[in-house]
């Protein structure tokens, strides 16, 4: 009788999987991060880590919960098979009772938030007590659940564990989720009620702070993750109960993927990274979570999204931006508007989008009340993943928009900011139609004329269009409504380049055959004369002739016809437009 050798199941792409047990038992591919566990142990007992959304914070905590929890110790070799830590376990493996909260489950509505929080904490605690019933006596468990609030239950749990000689490892994921949503959608007062004075969340964190400092306390380790330091600053006056490891160089690659990890991941599914590297780098890469910028990090969610389509369809996803990675504009609305009027933060955001970068230090702690201060707003953009470290300039950190995905999101924020404040509300479908004709037919006049007409109708937008760079940023917001083009500006090329270069995005739109060099000229209305216009137009023509032969233009042009356009603005008004016949001039 012959015996059959069972072939292990092929791995699955772990897109959207944040449960380590489901990932391992479901044969999902795991990008091994377990070699960071000894470093995390060395970093301190009470840790705070900030990373943008969709970088794998929940999976990291789930993995750590499985590693440190005594209940999962018996499954260590199965759950951690073929990982670094299986061969190199630390003495703390399986030495704790692990309790993990995910505060994204709490409803962010002023009338419901406290009840939702209390209900959620009770459910998680009940499950924890049942899971550890062999280690926690029934009367101790009953005493914990009999307490009248979440904070008191945690306090009693820590006390009971101390009595039993057990140690708690507490994980809090998305610690700031419902607080940030309250701030964004219901305003400063609702947020302050939650995080100040008698707010239940402040009371909860005050208890944790006290437990951390208690002699012989049952809370042995604490690991908190979120997307900004705002809430923790407000509820604890800064994370002064432990170590904030968010900007430490040794944890740069703790979340997300390095290039080496990405190559191994692609190979595991029969794919070669190299043909896709340029697109992945342009759209998903270049995050640095330490200011020396030694190794770029790829957004893990986006890389898995891309790979999933590649394996299933044999080609990359049609839409390169995963909807799940988008940061809700509502989370920025309260920062850039006051009483539906765009404020200084909006101007700051617009200037960053126009230049693609900003000099400034990242603040490790600041309260919500201080978000109007420039350095804090810039820091929040960094924590949200909209800016990242990119070196140093003038002795200060240089922050830069990391990739095309973020750039597209930020153009969207500009459009939504104008619309939310009622500053500029054109028909989006009409702009999209004219943009399509610009891209596919070479029919450029309707697009720029339509924007000019709408600006003339909506006087409120004109105050925001005083100056060439402001007009350029405004045009970029609408030119990127649909990503037909790869867009370069003078700032992005380090100067000495055309104001705007629109090259077909062949990777997504291989049948496009039109590209554009656009030189913007601007004259103040008080200085507008026929002579000045003629002077500016002639200067623009000379620049376009020179730029048309630039190697940076030819490199991305492909088979497209190159249009050279001059757009002359007097104040907010488009007063002259012209296309040069480059072919005729060349002959």
DOSEGU-221880 format. One record per residue (C-alpha): residue in one letter; x, y, z. Coordinates in Angstrom, 1 decimal. Example, Ala and Ser with C-alpha at 12.3 -4.5 7.8 and 13.67 -1.06 7.14 Angstrom:
BEGIN
[rec a,[12.3,-4.5,7.8]],
[rec s,[13.7,-1.1,7.1]],
% end
This chain:
BEGIN
[rec x,[0.0,0.0,0.0]],
[rec x,[1.5,3.3,-1.1]],
[rec x,[1.6,6.4,1.1]],
[rec x,[0.9,9.9,-0.1]],
[rec x,[2.9,12.9,0.9]],
[rec x,[0.6,15.7,1.8]],
[rec x,[1.6,19.0,0.1]],
[rec x,[1.3,21.9,2.5]],
[rec x,[-1.3,24.4,1.3]],
[rec x,[0.0,27.4,-0.7]],
[rec x,[0.2,30.6,1.4]],
[rec x,[-2.5,33.2,1.1]],
[rec x,[-1.9,36.9,0.8]],
[rec x,[-2.6,38.4,4.2]],
[rec x,[-4.3,41.5,2.9]],
[rec x,[-6.5,43.0,5.7]],
[rec x,[-5.6,40.3,8.2]],
[rec x,[-4.8,41.7,11.7]],
[rec x,[-5.4,38.6,13.8]],
[rec x,[-2.1,36.6,14.2]],
[rec x,[-3.8,33.4,15.1]],
[rec x,[-6.1,33.5,12.0]],
[rec x,[-3.1,34.5,9.9]],
[rec x,[-1.0,31.5,11.0]],
[rec x,[-3.8,28.9,11.1]],
[rec x,[-5.2,30.2,7.8]],
[rec x,[-1.8,29.7,6.1]],
[rec x,[-1.5,33.4,5.4]],
[rec x,[2.0,34.6,4.5]],
[rec x,[3.7,36.3,7.5]],
[rec x,[6.4,38.9,7.0]],
[rec x,[8.4,38.0,10.0]],
[rec x,[8.9,40.9,12.5]],
[rec x,[9.6,38.7,15.5]],
[rec x,[13.3,39.7,15.6]],
[rec x,[12.1,43.1,17.0]],
[rec x,[10.7,41.4,20.2]],
[rec x,[14.0,41.5,22.1]],
[rec x,[14.5,45.2,21.1]],
[rec x,[11.0,46.0,22.3]],
[rec x,[11.7,44.3,25.6]],
[rec x,[15.0,46.3,26.0]],
[rec x,[13.2,49.6,25.1]],
[rec x,[11.2,49.6,28.3]],
[rec x,[8.3,48.1,30.1]],
[rec x,[5.8,50.9,29.2]],
[rec x,[5.9,51.8,25.5]],
[rec x,[4.1,54.2,23.2]],
[rec x,[4.3,53.8,19.3]],
[rec x,[2.7,56.1,16.7]],
[rec x,[2.4,55.1,13.1]],
[rec x,[0.0,56.1,10.2]],
[rec x,[-3.1,54.0,9.5]],
[rec x,[-2.8,50.7,7.6]],
[rec x,[0.8,50.0,8.5]],
[rec x,[0.2,46.8,10.6]],
[rec x,[-0.1,48.1,14.2]],
[rec x,[-2.9,45.7,15.0]],
[rec x,[-1.1,42.6,13.6]],
[rec x,[2.0,43.5,15.6]],
[rec x,[0.1,43.7,18.8]],
[rec x,[-1.8,40.5,18.0]],
[rec x,[1.5,38.7,17.4]],
[rec x,[2.9,40.1,20.7]],
[rec x,[-0.2,39.0,22.6]],
[rec x,[0.3,35.5,21.3]],
[rec x,[4.0,35.5,22.2]],
[rec x,[3.7,36.8,25.7]],
[rec x,[0.4,35.4,26.9]],
[rec x,[0.6,32.2,29.1]],
[rec x,[-2.5,30.8,27.5]],
[rec x,[-0.9,30.6,24.1]],
[rec x,[2.4,29.2,25.4]],
[rec x,[1.4,25.7,24.6]],
[rec x,[0.9,26.7,20.9]],
[rec x,[4.2,28.5,20.5]],
[rec x,[5.8,26.1,18.1]],
[rec x,[2.7,26.0,15.9]],
[rec x,[2.0,29.8,15.9]],
[rec x,[5.7,30.8,15.6]],
[rec x,[6.9,28.1,13.3]],
[rec x,[9.7,29.2,11.0]],
[rec x,[10.0,32.6,12.6]],
[rec x,[13.1,34.2,14.0]],
[rec x,[11.8,34.1,17.6]],
[rec x,[11.1,30.4,17.5]],
[rec x,[14.8,29.8,17.3]],
[rec x,[15.6,32.7,19.6]],
[rec x,[13.0,32.9,22.3]],
[rec x,[13.4,35.4,25.1]],
[rec x,[12.9,34.5,28.8]],
[rec x,[9.7,36.5,28.9]],
[rec x,[7.9,34.2,26.4]],
[rec x,[4.5,33.2,27.8]],
[rec x,[5.2,34.9,31.2]],
[rec x,[2.2,37.2,31.3]],
[rec x,[-1.5,37.3,31.1]],
[rec x,[-2.1,39.5,28.0]],
[rec x,[-5.1,41.8,27.8]],
[rec x,[-5.6,43.7,24.5]],
[rec x,[-8.1,46.5,23.7]],
[rec x,[-8.8,47.9,20.3]],
[rec x,[-10.5,51.3,20.9]],
[rec x,[-11.6,51.6,17.3]],
[rec x,[-14.5,49.5,18.4]],
[rec x,[-15.9,52.3,20.6]],
[rec x,[-18.6,54.5,19.0]],
[rec x,[-17.5,58.1,18.6]],
[rec x,[-20.8,60.0,19.3]],
[rec x,[-21.0,62.3,22.4]],
[rec x,[-24.2,60.7,23.7]],
[rec x,[-23.1,57.2,23.2]],
[rec x,[-19.3,57.1,23.6]],
[rec x,[-19.1,56.5,27.4]],
[rec x,[-21.7,53.6,27.3]],
[rec x,[-20.0,52.2,24.3]],
[rec x,[-16.6,52.3,26.0]],
[rec x,[-17.9,50.7,29.2]],
[rec x,[-19.7,48.0,27.2]],
[rec x,[-16.6,47.2,25.1]],
[rec x,[-14.2,47.0,28.0]],
[rec x,[-16.6,44.7,29.9]],
[rec x,[-16.9,42.3,27.0]],
[rec x,[-13.1,42.2,26.5]],
[rec x,[-12.5,41.7,30.2]],
[rec x,[-15.1,38.9,30.4]],
[rec x,[-13.4,37.1,27.6]],
[rec x,[-10.0,37.6,29.2]],
[rec x,[-11.2,36.2,32.6]],
[rec x,[-12.8,33.2,30.9]],
[rec x,[-9.7,32.5,28.9]],
[rec x,[-7.6,32.6,32.1]],
[rec x,[-10.0,31.0,34.4]],
[rec x,[-7.4,28.4,35.4]],
[rec x,[-5.1,31.2,36.6]],
[rec x,[-7.7,33.6,38.0]],
[rec x,[-10.1,32.3,40.7]],
[rec x,[-13.8,32.6,40.1]],
[rec x,[-14.3,34.9,43.1]],
[rec x,[-11.5,37.3,41.8]],
[rec x,[-13.1,37.3,38.3]],
[rec x,[-16.5,38.1,39.9]],
[rec x,[-15.0,40.9,41.9]],
[rec x,[-13.5,42.5,38.8]],
[rec x,[-16.8,42.4,36.9]],
[rec x,[-18.7,43.7,39.8]],
[rec x,[-17.0,47.0,39.7]],
[rec x,[-19.0,49.9,38.4]],
[rec x,[-16.8,51.4,35.7]],
[rec x,[-14.1,50.3,33.2]],
[rec x,[-11.4,52.1,35.1]],
[rec x,[-12.4,50.5,38.4]],
[rec x,[-12.5,47.0,36.7]],
[rec x,[-9.0,47.5,35.4]],
[rec x,[-7.9,48.7,38.8]],
[rec x,[-9.4,45.7,40.5]],
[rec x,[-8.0,43.3,37.9]],
[rec x,[-4.5,44.6,38.5]],
[rec x,[-5.0,44.3,42.3]],
[rec x,[-6.3,40.7,42.0]],
[rec x,[-3.4,39.7,39.7]],
[rec x,[-0.9,41.1,42.2]],
[rec x,[-2.5,39.0,44.9]],
[rec x,[-2.3,35.9,42.7]],
[rec x,[1.4,36.6,41.9]],
[rec x,[0.5,37.1,38.2]],
[rec x,[1.6,39.8,35.8]],
[rec x,[-0.4,41.7,33.3]],
[rec x,[0.8,42.7,29.8]],
[rec x,[-1.7,45.3,28.7]],
[rec x,[-2.0,46.3,25.0]],
[rec x,[-4.1,49.2,23.7]],
[rec x,[-4.5,49.5,20.0]],
[rec x,[-6.0,52.6,18.3]],
[rec x,[-6.0,54.2,21.6]],
[rec x,[-6.9,57.6,20.1]],
[rec x,[-9.4,56.5,17.5]],
[rec x,[-12.7,57.5,19.0]],
[rec x,[-11.3,60.6,20.7]],
[rec x,[-9.9,61.8,17.4]],
[rec x,[-13.2,61.1,15.7]],
[rec x,[-15.1,63.1,18.3]],
[rec x,[-12.7,66.0,17.8]],
[rec x,[-13.0,65.8,14.0]],
[rec x,[-16.8,65.5,13.8]],
[rec x,[-18.2,67.0,17.0]],
[rec x,[-15.7,69.6,17.9]],
[rec x,[-13.4,70.8,20.6]],
[rec x,[-16.0,70.8,23.4]],
[rec x,[-17.0,67.1,22.9]],
[rec x,[-13.4,66.2,22.8]],
[rec x,[-12.5,68.2,25.9]],
[rec x,[-15.4,66.6,27.9]],
[rec x,[-13.8,63.2,27.1]],
[rec x,[-10.1,64.0,27.8]],
[rec x,[-10.1,66.7,30.5]],
[rec x,[-11.1,67.2,34.1]],
[rec x,[-13.9,64.6,34.9]],
[rec x,[-13.8,62.8,31.5]],
[rec x,[-13.9,59.1,31.7]],
[rec x,[-11.0,58.6,29.3]],
[rec x,[-8.8,60.8,31.4]],
[rec x,[-9.8,58.8,34.4]],
[rec x,[-9.0,55.6,32.7]],
[rec x,[-5.4,56.7,31.7]],
[rec x,[-4.9,58.3,35.1]],
[rec x,[-5.4,54.9,36.6]],
[rec x,[-2.9,53.3,34.2]],
[rec x,[-0.4,56.0,35.1]],
[rec x,[-0.9,55.2,38.8]],
[rec x,[-0.6,51.5,38.2]],
[rec x,[2.6,51.8,36.3]],
[rec x,[4.2,53.5,39.3]],
[rec x,[2.7,51.2,42.0]],
[rec x,[5.3,49.2,43.9]],
[rec x,[4.9,45.5,43.1]],
[rec x,[1.9,46.2,40.9]],
[rec x,[0.3,43.6,38.7]],
[rec x,[0.7,45.8,35.5]],
[rec x,[4.1,44.6,34.3]],
[rec x,[4.1,45.8,30.7]],
[rec x,[2.1,48.3,28.7]],
[rec x,[2.2,48.8,24.9]],
[rec x,[0.0,51.6,23.4]],
[rec x,[-0.3,52.3,19.7]],
[rec x,[-2.2,55.0,17.8]],
[rec x,[-1.8,57.6,15.0]],
[rec x,[-1.0,60.8,16.9]],
[rec x,[0.2,61.9,20.4]],
[rec x,[-2.8,64.3,20.8]],
[rec x,[-5.0,62.3,23.0]],
[rec x,[-2.3,60.9,25.3]],
[rec x,[-0.9,64.4,25.8]],
[rec x,[-4.4,65.6,26.8]],
[rec x,[-5.2,62.7,29.1]],
[rec x,[-1.8,62.3,30.7]],
[rec x,[-0.1,65.6,30.0]],
[rec x,[2.3,63.7,27.8]],
[rec x,[3.4,60.1,27.9]],
[rec x,[5.6,60.5,30.9]],
[rec x,[4.9,57.0,32.2]],
[rec x,[7.1,55.3,29.8]],
[rec x,[9.1,55.4,26.5]],
[rec x,[7.8,56.9,23.3]],
[rec x,[9.7,54.8,20.7]],
[rec x,[8.0,56.4,17.7]],
[rec x,[11.0,58.2,16.3]],
[rec x,[13.7,55.7,17.4]],
[rec x,[15.9,54.6,14.4]],
[rec x,[16.0,51.0,15.5]],
[rec x,[12.2,50.7,15.1]],
[rec x,[12.0,52.3,11.7]],
[rec x,[11.2,48.9,10.0]],
[rec x,[9.0,47.6,12.8]],
[rec x,[6.0,48.1,10.7]],
[rec x,[5.6,48.3,6.9]],
[rec x,[8.0,46.5,4.5]],
[rec x,[11.6,47.0,3.6]],
[rec x,[12.7,46.3,0.0]],
[rec x,[14.2,43.0,1.1]],
[rec x,[11.0,41.9,2.8]],
[rec x,[9.0,42.9,-0.3]],
[rec x,[11.2,40.9,-2.6]],
[rec x,[10.8,37.8,-0.4]],
[rec x,[7.0,38.4,-0.2]],
[rec x,[6.7,38.7,-4.0]],
[rec x,[8.8,35.6,-4.6]],
[rec x,[6.6,33.6,-2.2]],
[rec x,[3.8,34.1,-4.6]],
[rec x,[5.7,33.4,-7.8]],
[rec x,[6.2,37.0,-8.6]],
[rec x,[9.3,39.1,-9.4]],
[rec x,[9.4,42.5,-7.7]],
[rec x,[11.7,44.2,-10.3]],
[rec x,[9.1,44.9,-13.1]],
[rec x,[6.9,46.5,-10.5]],
[rec x,[9.5,48.2,-8.3]],
[rec x,[9.3,51.7,-10.0]],
[rec x,[5.5,51.9,-9.6]],
[rec x,[5.5,50.6,-6.0]],
[rec x,[8.3,53.0,-5.1]],
[rec x,[6.5,55.9,-6.7]],
[rec x,[3.1,55.2,-5.1]],
[rec x,[3.7,53.3,-1.8]],
[rec x,[7.3,53.8,-0.7]],
[rec x,[9.6,56.4,0.9]],
[rec x,[8.3,56.5,4.4]],
[rec x,[11.0,57.2,7.0]],
[rec x,[10.2,57.1,10.7]],
[rec x,[13.6,58.3,11.9]],
[rec x,[15.3,61.5,10.8]],
[rec x,[18.5,59.9,9.4]],
[rec x,[16.5,58.3,6.6]],
[rec x,[18.7,55.1,6.4]],
[rec x,[16.1,52.7,4.9]],
[rec x,[12.8,53.6,3.2]],
[rec x,[9.6,51.7,4.3]],
[rec x,[6.8,50.6,2.0]],
[rec x,[3.2,50.9,3.2]],
[rec x,[2.3,47.2,3.9]],
[rec x,[-1.4,47.6,3.2]],
[rec x,[-0.8,49.1,-0.2]],
[rec x,[1.9,46.5,-1.2]],
[rec x,[-0.4,43.6,-0.3]],
[rec x,[-3.3,45.3,-2.1]],
[rec x,[-1.1,45.5,-5.2]],
[rec x,[0.2,41.9,-4.9]],
[rec x,[-3.3,40.6,-4.4]],
[rec x,[-4.5,42.0,-7.7]],
[rec x,[-1.3,40.8,-9.4]],
[rec x,[-1.7,37.2,-8.3]],
[rec x,[-5.5,37.1,-8.9]],
[rec x,[-5.7,38.9,-12.2]],
[rec x,[-2.2,38.7,-13.6]],
[rec x,[-1.9,42.4,-13.6]],
[rec x,[-1.7,45.3,-11.1]],
[rec x,[-4.9,46.8,-9.7]],
[rec x,[-6.6,49.3,-12.0]],
[rec x,[-6.9,51.8,-9.2]],
[rec x,[-3.5,52.1,-7.5]],
[rec x,[-4.8,53.6,-4.3]],
[rec x,[-6.6,51.2,-2.0]],
[rec x,[-9.8,52.9,-0.7]],
[rec x,[-9.0,51.6,2.8]],
[rec x,[-5.8,53.6,3.0]],
[rec x,[-7.5,56.9,2.5]],
[rec x,[-7.5,59.2,5.5]],
[rec x,[-11.0,60.7,5.9]],
[rec x,[-10.8,64.4,5.1]],
[rec x,[-13.2,64.9,8.0]],
[rec x,[-10.3,64.2,10.3]],
[rec x,[-8.6,67.3,8.9]],
[rec x,[-11.7,69.5,8.6]],
[rec x,[-11.6,70.8,12.1]],
[rec x,[-7.9,71.8,11.6]],
[rec x,[-8.3,73.8,8.5]],
[rec x,[-11.7,75.5,9.1]],
[rec x,[-13.2,77.8,11.7]],
[rec x,[-16.9,78.5,11.3]],
[rec x,[-16.6,77.2,7.7]],
[rec x,[-13.9,79.7,6.9]],
[rec x,[-10.5,78.3,5.8]],
[rec x,[-7.8,79.3,8.3]],
[rec x,[-4.0,79.5,8.4]],
[rec x,[-3.6,75.7,8.6]],
[rec x,[-5.3,75.4,5.3]],
[rec x,[-2.9,77.9,3.8]],
[rec x,[-0.1,75.9,5.3]],
[rec x,[-1.4,72.6,3.9]],
[rec x,[-1.8,74.2,0.5]],
[rec x,[1.8,75.6,0.6]],
[rec x,[3.1,72.1,1.5]],
[rec x,[1.2,70.5,-1.4]],
[rec x,[2.5,73.2,-3.8]],
[rec x,[6.2,72.6,-2.8]],
[rec x,[6.0,69.0,-1.7]],
[rec x,[8.0,69.6,1.4]],
[rec x,[8.4,71.5,4.7]],
[rec x,[11.2,72.3,7.1]],
[rec x,[10.4,71.7,10.8]],
[rec x,[10.8,69.6,13.8]],
[rec x,[8.4,66.8,14.6]],
[rec x,[7.0,67.4,18.1]],
[rec x,[6.6,64.3,20.2]],
[rec x,[3.8,65.7,22.3]],
[rec x,[1.2,68.5,22.0]],
[rec x,[-2.4,69.0,23.1]],
[rec x,[-5.4,69.5,20.7]],
[rec x,[-5.7,73.1,21.9]],
[rec x,[-2.3,73.9,20.4]],
[rec x,[-3.0,72.5,16.9]],
[rec x,[-3.3,76.0,15.5]],
[rec x,[0.5,76.4,16.1]],
[rec x,[2.4,75.7,12.9]],
[rec x,[4.9,73.2,14.3]],
[rec x,[2.1,71.1,15.8]],
[rec x,[0.0,71.1,12.6]],
[rec x,[3.1,70.0,10.7]],
[rec x,[3.8,67.3,13.2]],
[rec x,[0.3,66.0,12.9]],
[rec x,[0.7,65.7,9.1]],
[rec x,[3.8,63.7,9.8]],
[rec x,[2.0,61.3,12.2]],
[rec x,[-0.9,60.9,9.8]],
[rec x,[1.6,59.8,7.1]],
[rec x,[1.1,62.8,4.9]],
[rec x,[4.7,63.9,5.4]],
[rec x,[7.8,61.9,6.2]],
[rec x,[11.5,62.5,7.1]],
[rec x,[13.6,63.3,4.0]],
[rec x,[16.9,64.6,5.3]],
[rec x,[18.0,67.9,6.7]],
[rec x,[18.0,71.5,5.5]],
[rec x,[19.3,74.6,7.4]],
[rec x,[20.1,72.4,10.4]],
[rec x,[16.4,71.3,10.7]],
[rec x,[14.6,68.1,9.6]],
[rec x,[13.2,68.2,6.1]],
[rec x,[9.8,66.7,5.8]],
[rec x,[8.4,65.7,2.4]],
[rec x,[5.3,64.1,0.8]],
[rec x,[6.4,60.5,0.6]],
[rec x,[4.7,59.2,-2.6]],
[rec x,[2.1,59.7,-5.3]],
[rec x,[-0.7,58.0,-3.2]],
[rec x,[-0.3,60.7,-0.5]],
[rec x,[0.0,63.4,-3.1]],
[rec x,[-3.3,62.3,-4.7]],
[rec x,[-4.9,62.3,-1.3]],
[rec x,[-3.7,65.7,-0.5]],
[rec x,[-4.9,67.2,-3.8]],
[rec x,[-8.3,65.7,-2.8]],
[rec x,[-8.1,67.4,0.6]],
[rec x,[-7.5,70.8,-1.2]],
[rec x,[-10.6,70.2,-3.4]],
[rec x,[-12.7,69.2,-0.4]],
[rec x,[-11.5,72.0,1.7]],
[rec x,[-12.5,74.6,-0.9]],
[rec x,[-15.9,72.8,-1.3]],
[rec x,[-16.6,72.4,2.5]],
[rec x,[-16.0,76.1,3.0]],
[rec x,[-18.2,77.0,0.0]],
[rec x,[-15.2,78.7,-1.6]],
[rec x,[-15.2,76.8,-4.9]],
[rec x,[-17.9,74.3,-5.9]],
[rec x,[-17.7,73.5,-9.6]],
[rec x,[-19.4,70.5,-11.1]],
[rec x,[-16.9,67.8,-10.7]],
[rec x,[-18.2,65.7,-13.5]],
[rec x,[-17.8,68.6,-15.9]],
[rec x,[-14.2,69.0,-14.9]],
[rec x,[-13.6,65.2,-15.2]],
[rec x,[-15.1,65.3,-18.7]],
[rec x,[-12.8,68.2,-19.8]],
[rec x,[-9.8,66.5,-18.1]],
[rec x,[-10.5,63.4,-20.1]],
[rec x,[-10.6,65.4,-23.3]],
[rec x,[-7.3,67.1,-22.3]],
[rec x,[-5.7,63.7,-21.7]],
[rec x,[-7.0,61.8,-24.7]],
[rec x,[-7.9,64.3,-27.4]],
[rec x,[-5.3,67.0,-26.8]],
[rec x,[-8.3,69.4,-26.3]],
[rec x,[-6.8,71.6,-23.6]],
[rec x,[-8.7,74.9,-23.9]],
[rec x,[-12.1,73.6,-22.4]],
[rec x,[-10.4,72.5,-19.2]],
[rec x,[-8.6,75.7,-18.4]],
[rec x,[-11.4,77.9,-19.6]],
[rec x,[-14.0,76.1,-17.5]],
[rec x,[-11.9,76.6,-14.3]],
[rec x,[-11.5,80.3,-15.3]],
[rec x,[-15.2,80.7,-15.8]],
[rec x,[-16.1,79.1,-12.5]],
[rec x,[-13.5,81.2,-10.6]],
[rec x,[-15.1,84.3,-12.2]],
[rec x,[-18.5,83.2,-10.9]],
[rec x,[-17.3,82.4,-7.4]],
[rec x,[-15.7,85.5,-5.9]],
[rec x,[-14.9,83.8,-2.6]],
[rec x,[-12.1,81.7,-4.2]],
[rec x,[-10.3,84.7,-5.6]],
[rec x,[-8.6,85.7,-2.4]],
[rec x,[-6.8,82.3,-2.4]],
[rec x,[-5.4,82.8,-6.0]],
[rec x,[-3.1,85.8,-5.5]],
[rec x,[0.3,84.7,-6.8]],
[rec x,[1.7,82.3,-9.3]],
[rec x,[2.3,79.5,-6.8]],
[rec x,[-1.2,79.7,-5.4]],
[rec x,[-2.6,79.4,-8.9]],
[rec x,[-0.3,76.5,-9.6]],
[rec x,[-1.4,74.6,-6.5]],
[rec x,[-5.1,75.3,-7.4]],
[rec x,[-4.6,73.9,-10.9]],
[rec x,[-2.7,70.9,-9.6]],
[rec x,[-5.7,70.0,-7.3]],
[rec x,[-8.0,69.8,-10.4]],
[rec x,[-5.5,68.3,-12.8]],
[rec x,[-5.2,65.4,-10.4]],
[rec x,[-8.9,64.8,-10.1]],
[rec x,[-8.2,61.7,-12.2]],
[rec x,[-4.5,60.5,-12.3]],
[rec x,[-4.1,60.5,-16.1]],
[rec x,[-0.8,62.2,-15.8]],
[rec x,[2.5,61.9,-13.9]],
[rec x,[2.9,65.5,-12.8]],
[rec x,[6.2,67.3,-12.1]],
[rec x,[6.5,70.8,-11.0]],
[rec x,[9.5,73.1,-10.8]],
[rec x,[9.8,72.6,-7.0]],
[rec x,[9.8,68.8,-7.4]],
[rec x,[12.7,69.0,-9.9]],
[rec x,[14.7,71.3,-7.7]],
[rec x,[14.3,74.4,-9.9]],
[rec x,[15.4,75.1,-13.4]],
[rec x,[12.3,73.3,-14.8]],
[rec x,[9.0,74.1,-16.4]],
[rec x,[6.2,75.1,-14.0]],
[rec x,[4.2,72.0,-14.8]],
[rec x,[5.0,68.9,-16.8]],
[rec x,[2.1,66.5,-17.4]],
[rec x,[3.4,63.2,-18.9]],
[rec x,[1.0,60.3,-19.6]],
[rec x,[0.7,57.8,-16.8]],
[rec x,[1.3,54.9,-19.3]],
[rec x,[1.3,52.3,-16.5]],
[rec x,[-2.4,52.9,-16.0]],
[rec x,[-3.4,54.6,-19.3]],
[rec x,[-1.2,53.0,-22.0]],
[rec x,[-3.3,54.4,-24.8]],
[rec x,[-2.8,58.1,-23.9]],
[rec x,[-1.0,60.2,-26.5]],
[rec x,[-0.9,63.7,-25.2]],
[rec x,[1.6,65.4,-22.8]],
[rec x,[1.9,69.0,-21.7]],
[rec x,[4.5,71.5,-20.7]],
[rec x,[2.8,74.4,-19.0]],
[rec x,[4.5,77.7,-18.2]],
[rec x,[2.4,79.9,-15.8]],
[rec x,[2.9,83.6,-15.8]],
[rec x,[1.4,86.0,-13.3]],
[rec x,[1.0,89.7,-13.1]],
[rec x,[-0.5,91.7,-10.3]],
[rec x,[-3.7,93.5,-11.4]],
[rec x,[-2.1,96.8,-10.3]],
[rec x,[0.8,96.2,-12.6]],
[rec x,[-1.1,94.7,-15.6]],
[rec x,[-0.3,96.5,-18.8]],
[rec x,[-0.1,95.4,-22.5]],
[rec x,[3.6,95.8,-22.4]],
[rec x,[4.0,93.7,-19.3]],
[rec x,[1.8,91.0,-20.7]],
[rec x,[3.9,90.9,-23.9]],
[rec x,[7.1,90.7,-21.9]],
[rec x,[5.8,87.8,-19.9]],
[rec x,[4.5,85.9,-22.9]],
[rec x,[7.7,86.2,-24.7]],
[rec x,[9.7,85.0,-21.7]],
[rec x,[7.4,82.0,-21.3]],
[rec x,[7.8,81.0,-25.0]],
[rec x,[11.6,81.1,-24.7]],
[rec x,[11.4,78.9,-21.6]],
[rec x,[9.1,76.4,-23.2]],
[rec x,[11.4,76.1,-26.2]],
[rec x,[14.3,75.3,-23.9]],
[rec x,[12.4,72.9,-21.7]],
[rec x,[11.0,70.9,-24.6]],
[rec x,[14.5,69.5,-25.2]],
[rec x,[15.2,68.7,-21.5]],
[rec x,[16.2,65.1,-20.9]],
[rec x,[13.7,65.0,-18.0]],
[rec x,[10.9,65.7,-20.4]],
[rec x,[12.0,63.2,-23.1]],
[rec x,[12.6,60.5,-20.5]],
[rec x,[8.8,60.2,-19.7]],
[rec x,[7.3,61.4,-23.0]],
[rec x,[7.1,58.1,-24.9]],
[rec x,[4.9,58.3,-28.0]],
[rec x,[2.8,61.2,-26.8]],
[rec x,[2.5,64.5,-28.7]],
[rec x,[4.0,67.3,-26.6]],
[rec x,[1.9,70.4,-26.2]],
[rec x,[3.6,73.6,-24.9]],
[rec x,[1.2,76.0,-23.2]],
[rec x,[1.5,79.4,-21.8]],
[rec x,[-1.2,80.5,-19.2]],
[rec x,[-1.0,84.2,-18.2]],
[rec x,[-3.0,85.2,-15.1]],
[rec x,[-3.7,88.8,-14.0]],
[rec x,[-4.6,88.3,-10.4]],
[rec x,[-7.1,85.4,-10.4]],
[rec x,[-8.1,85.9,-14.0]],
[rec x,[-6.8,83.9,-17.0]],
[rec x,[-6.3,86.7,-19.5]],
[rec x,[-4.2,85.0,-22.2]],
[rec x,[-3.5,81.4,-23.2]],
[rec x,[-1.4,80.1,-26.0]],
[rec x,[0.0,76.8,-27.5]],
[rec x,[3.4,76.9,-29.2]],
[rec x,[3.8,74.8,-32.3]],
[rec x,[7.0,73.0,-31.4]],
[rec x,[7.1,70.9,-34.5]],
[rec x,[6.9,73.9,-36.8]],
[rec x,[9.6,75.7,-34.9]],
[rec x,[11.8,72.6,-35.0]],
[rec x,[11.5,72.4,-38.8]],
% end
